[in-house]
Amino acid sequence: MDPKFRLWLEEGGSYIIGEKEARILEGIRRYGSIMSAAKSMGITYAHAWNLIERLSLKLGTPIVSARRGGESGGGATLTDAGSKLLSKYLELEERIAGSIGVPRTNIFCEVTRSDLVIAGSSCFGVKIIAKLIEKVSVEVIEIGSKAGVTAVMLGEADVAGIHIFDEKTKTYNTVYLKSTWTSGTAIMIKGYIREQGLIVRRGNPKGIRSLRDAVETKATIVNRNLGSGTRDLLERLMKEEGVNRFELKGYDHEVRSHEEVAIAIKSGAADFGLGIRAAALAQDLDFIKICDEEFDFVCDSRMMHKAGVKTFVETLKSENFRRALEIIPGLSCTSNTGDLIEIRE
């Protein structure tokens, strides 16, 4: 029999950090990149990002700091708090391993980066683009609009798909990008229009046509992750209808894609959720339209020369993409699809 052990740290009886979190921090310290750390461990970027967010929330302070990308590269490093926490964990791990005669094993492996990394919001249109691109290797990471913008800033992704609404101007994406990027350093690549709304079971047995209906019928929601444009839409609807989070059953049940929302409803795990029409129809569910969204993309202006980014823009503007998108219910190109807009004050 071989001795094994598990180590985790708690504070006030609450779990803080265990092996998964420690290995992610160790990988970031080793590679200077969240994406490389995740790949070296065989986990998804989205999962690594989620664990880092939760750990920062528990500690009440950031554990990872970032530097902007561009031609000189971006990346991530541990903050003082993150470094001290990791050192404490590794010190205890080393002591325990030594006391029972178990050597520390190296779980990290060599990593390679795809030619084109598309992060950001979940959408069928993004998957179509990825399938149409043949010249370069492509990786799609579904982490939500705002996290996608951050990934591009860090140089962890080349392009991010976004649909971030500004309530004051009633417009999509431009205002948010102006507030987060230095003038002239970001390029918005115009995308397409998609229908967003309520996804409900076939026949809508609970008669859900609003959040207030859901509260009154005690329907269970499947929610999207924080930082996603769809989650922002839910928060706007809650504000408009005077519904708070405690009234919505299942509010804390989060998933990271429209497909997962539809699957949860189809399986009976939830009664409704917000998502795009295409996801609803793919699972033979009903859809109640709320709005049309502008789904665009953002790229660091210094990275527009990359072969992967050039191929992405060419594909987005192609007739093949336009025809493929027309087949998907609720998605449609515009006359501006593929246009490049420099974000300036």
LOPASE-461389 format. One line per 2 residues: number of its first residue (from 1); their letters; for each residue x, y, z negated of C-alpha. Coordinates in steps of 0.2 Angstrom, whole numbers, plus 5000, padded with zeros to 4 digits. Example, Ala and Ser with C-alpha at 12.3 -4.5 7.8 and 13.67 -1.06 7.14 Angstrom:
1 = AS = 5062 4978 4961  5068 4995 4964
//
This chain:
1 = MD = 5000 5000 5000  5006 5017 5004
3 = PK = 5003 5032 4992  4993 5047 4999
5 = FR = 4987 5063 4991  4976 5078 4995
7 = LW = 4980 5095 4988  4969 5110 4988
9 = LE = 4969 5126 4978  4954 5133 4968
11 = EG = 4950 5150 4959  4936 5150 4947
13 = GS = 4931 5133 4953  4929 5139 4971
15 = YI = 4939 5131 4985  4951 5143 4992
17 = IG = 4964 5133 5003  4967 5115 5008
19 = EK = 4978 5106 5021  4969 5112 5036
21 = EA = 4970 5131 5031  4988 5128 5026
23 = RI = 4993 5120 5042  4985 5134 5052
25 = LE = 4995 5147 5042  5011 5137 5044
27 = GI = 5008 5136 5063  5005 5155 5064
29 = RR = 5022 5158 5054  5030 5145 5066
31 = YG = 5024 5151 5083  5018 5169 5080
33 = SI = 5001 5164 5088  4984 5158 5082
35 = MS = 4981 5149 5099  4998 5140 5098
37 = AA = 4995 5135 5080  4978 5128 5085
39 = KS = 4985 5119 5100  4999 5112 5090
41 = MG = 4987 5104 5078  4975 5098 5091
43 = IT = 4961 5109 5085  4951 5122 5095
45 = YA = 4955 5141 5094  4937 5144 5088
47 = HA = 4939 5132 5074  4956 5140 5068
49 = WN = 4949 5158 5070  4934 5153 5059
51 = LI = 4945 5145 5045  4955 5161 5045
53 = ER = 4940 5172 5044  4933 5162 5030
55 = LS = 4949 5162 5020  4951 5181 5022
57 = LK = 4934 5183 5016  4937 5172 5000
59 = LG = 4953 5181 4996  4945 5198 5000
61 = TP = 4960 5203 5010  4967 5199 5027
63 = IV = 4979 5185 5028  4984 5187 5046
65 = SA = 4990 5203 5054  4990 5206 5073
67 = RR = 5001 5216 5085  4994 5222 5102
69 = GG = 4998 5212 5118  5003 5218 5135
71 = ES = 5018 5214 5145  5029 5213 5130
73 = GG = 5017 5200 5122  5006 5201 5107
75 = GA = 5003 5189 5093  5000 5186 5075
77 = TL = 5010 5186 5058  5005 5182 5040
79 = TD = 5002 5196 5029  5010 5197 5012
81 = AG = 4994 5189 5004  4994 5175 5018
83 = SK = 5013 5172 5016  5012 5171 4997
85 = LL = 4997 5159 4998  5006 5148 5010
87 = SK = 5022 5147 5000  5012 5143 4984
89 = YL = 5003 5128 4993  5019 5122 5001
91 = EL = 5029 5123 4985  5016 5112 4976
93 = EE = 5014 5100 4991  5033 5098 4991
95 = RI = 5033 5094 4972  5019 5081 4973
97 = AG = 5026 5073 4989  5043 5072 4980
99 = SI = 5036 5065 4964  5028 5050 4973
101 = GV = 5041 5047 4986  5031 5053 5001
103 = PR = 5040 5063 5014  5032 5078 5023
105 = TN = 5028 5074 5041  5029 5086 5055
107 = IF = 5011 5087 5062  5016 5101 5075
109 = CE = 5018 5096 5093  5024 5106 5108
111 = VT = 5011 5118 5116  5008 5125 5133
113 = RS = 4997 5140 5138  4985 5139 5152
115 = DL = 4988 5151 5167  4971 5159 5163
117 = VI = 4963 5160 5146  4945 5167 5145
119 = AG = 4939 5170 5128  4923 5179 5121
121 = SS = 4905 5176 5122  4897 5159 5127
123 = CF = 4889 5159 5144  4885 5147 5159
125 = GV = 4892 5160 5171  4909 5159 5163
127 = KI = 4909 5140 5165  4905 5142 5183
129 = IA = 4920 5154 5186  4931 5141 5177
131 = KL = 4925 5127 5189  4927 5137 5204
133 = IE = 4945 5142 5201  4957 5130 5208
135 = KV = 4974 5140 5210  4978 5141 5192
137 = SV = 4974 5131 5176  4960 5138 5166
139 = EV = 4955 5137 5147  4938 5144 5140
141 = IE = 4937 5148 5122  4919 5153 5115
143 = IG = 4922 5164 5100  4910 5178 5102
145 = SK = 4911 5195 5111  4920 5205 5097
147 = AG = 4932 5191 5093  4936 5189 5112
149 = VT = 4940 5207 5113  4952 5205 5098
151 = AV = 4960 5189 5107  4964 5200 5122
153 = ML = 4971 5213 5112  4983 5200 5103
155 = GE = 4988 5193 5120  4980 5177 5115
157 = AD = 4968 5178 5130  4969 5186 5147
159 = VA = 4950 5190 5149  4935 5191 5137
161 = GI = 4917 5190 5142  4907 5202 5132
163 = HI = 4889 5209 5130  4890 5222 5116
165 = FD = 4875 5234 5115  4876 5252 5109
167 = EK = 4860 5257 5100  4863 5276 5102
169 = TK = 4866 5276 5121  4856 5260 5125
171 = TY = 4871 5254 5135  4882 5238 5135
173 = NT = 4901 5236 5132  4908 5253 5137
175 = VY = 4905 5262 5121  4913 5248 5111
177 = LK = 4928 5246 5122  4931 5265 5120
179 = ST = 4930 5264 5101  4942 5249 5100
181 = WT = 4955 5253 5114  4967 5267 5117
183 = SG = 4961 5277 5132  4968 5270 5149
185 = TA = 4974 5253 5141  4958 5242 5145
187 = IM = 4950 5237 5161  4932 5232 5161
189 = IK = 4928 5220 5175  4909 5221 5179
191 = GY = 4900 5204 5178  4882 5200 5180
193 = IR = 4865 5201 5172  4858 5188 5161
195 = EQ = 4841 5185 5152  4841 5184 5133
197 = GL = 4827 5179 5122  4819 5167 5110
199 = IV = 4822 5148 5113  4808 5138 5106
201 = RR = 4802 5120 5107  4792 5114 5123
203 = GN = 4774 5121 5121  4779 5133 5107
205 = PK = 4770 5123 5093  4773 5136 5080
207 = GI = 4767 5150 5091  4783 5160 5089
209 = RS = 4784 5176 5099  4793 5187 5086
211 = LR = 4804 5186 5070  4788 5191 5060
213 = DA = 4779 5176 5068  4794 5165 5062
215 = VE = 4793 5171 5044  4774 5169 5043
217 = TK = 4775 5151 5050  4790 5147 5040
219 = AT = 4799 5142 5056  4818 5137 5054
221 = IV = 4831 5147 5064  4848 5141 5071
223 = NR = 4859 5157 5071  4874 5162 5081
225 = NL = 4891 5166 5073  4896 5183 5067
227 = GS = 4904 5194 5080  4894 5187 5094
229 = GT = 4883 5198 5105  4868 5187 5102
231 = RD = 4870 5188 5083  4870 5207 5085
233 = LL = 4854 5206 5095  4846 5196 5080
235 = ER = 4851 5209 5068  4843 5223 5079
237 = LM = 4827 5213 5080  4827 5210 5061
239 = KE = 4829 5229 5059  4815 5233 5071
241 = EG = 4803 5221 5063  4807 5224 5045
243 = VN = 4813 5206 5042  4828 5202 5030
245 = RF = 4840 5187 5030  4831 5179 5015
247 = EL = 4815 5178 5024  4822 5168 5039
249 = KG = 4824 5150 5035  4841 5143 5042
251 = YD = 4849 5160 5043  4866 5153 5037
253 = HE = 4866 5139 5050  4878 5146 5063
255 = VR = 4883 5138 5079  4895 5145 5092
257 = SH = 4886 5143 5109  4869 5144 5118
259 = EE = 4870 5126 5121  4872 5122 5103
261 = VA = 4857 5133 5099  4846 5123 5112
263 = IA = 4852 5106 5106  4848 5110 5088
265 = IK = 4830 5115 5093  4829 5100 5104
267 = SG = 4834 5088 5091  4822 5096 5078
269 = AA = 4836 5103 5067  4828 5120 5070
271 = DF = 4812 5128 5077  4819 5142 5087
273 = GL = 4835 5153 5090  4841 5167 5101
275 = GI = 4849 5162 5117  4849 5163 5136
277 = RA = 4836 5156 5148  4848 5144 5156
279 = AA = 4852 5136 5140  4833 5134 5136
281 = LA = 4829 5126 5152  4844 5114 5152
283 = QD = 4836 5106 5137  4818 5107 5143
285 = LD = 4813 5120 5130  4802 5136 5132
287 = FI = 4809 5153 5133  4802 5170 5128
289 = KI = 4812 5184 5136  4817 5199 5126
291 = CD = 4829 5208 5137  4841 5209 5151
293 = EE = 4860 5210 5146  4875 5216 5155
295 = FD = 4888 5203 5154  4905 5210 5158
297 = FV = 4923 5206 5155  4938 5215 5148
299 = CD = 4957 5214 5151  4972 5223 5145
301 = SR = 4977 5235 5160  4995 5229 5159
303 = MM = 4990 5211 5163  4980 5214 5178
305 = HK = 4995 5209 5189  4995 5191 5182
307 = AG = 4991 5178 5195  4977 5171 5183
309 = VK = 4969 5187 5181  4969 5191 5200
311 = TF = 4962 5174 5204  4948 5177 5191
313 = VE = 4943 5194 5199  4944 5186 5216
315 = TL = 4932 5172 5211  4920 5184 5202
317 = KS = 4918 5194 5218  4917 5179 5229
319 = EN = 4902 5173 5239  4904 5156 5231
321 = FR = 4901 5162 5214  4886 5173 5219
323 = RA = 4878 5158 5227  4882 5146 5212
325 = LE = 4875 5159 5199  4859 5161 5209
327 = II = 4855 5143 5205  4856 5146 5186
329 = PG = 4839 5152 5179  4841 5169 5171
331 = LS = 4858 5174 5178  4861 5185 5193
333 = CT = 4875 5195 5201  4874 5214 5205
335 = SN = 4881 5225 5218  4894 5230 5206
337 = TG = 4900 5212 5201  4919 5211 5201
339 = DL = 4921 5230 5201  4936 5237 5190
341 = IE = 4932 5251 5178  4946 5259 5168
343 = IR = 4940 5263 5151  4944 5281 5146
345 = E = 4938 5294 5134
//
